[in-house]
Amino acid sequence: MNVTSRIITAIATETDESPLDLPPLYKTIDPDALESLLTSTNTPQFQVSFVYCGYQIHVYKDGTIDHFEVKKTEP
């Protein structure tokens, strides 16, 4: 399973929604560019971070994906 599919699956599981009900990932980040960055860099500690569906997503060079819910703060 590619990185973008794994991100969508992780968030769908976390939110108890169907992956088909989530907004398209490409509206947040270019999936092809993400895949390219992860495969083309030689930096072992490389990571890409972005927010998708209320979750902070961290994707690491080794394919590890972490996600944390973004907490909304009251003014």
HELIX and SHEET records of a PDB file:
HELIX    1   1 VAL A    3  THR A   15  1                                  13    
HELIX    2   2 PRO A   19  ASP A   21  5                                   3    
HELIX    3   3 LEU A   25  LYS A   27  5                                   3    
HELIX    4   4 PRO A   31  SER A   40  1                                  10    
SHEET    1   A 3 GLN A  47  TYR A  52  0                                        
SHEET    2   A 3 TYR A  55  TYR A  60 -1                                        
SHEET    3   A 3 ILE A  65  GLU A  69 -1                                        
END                                                                             
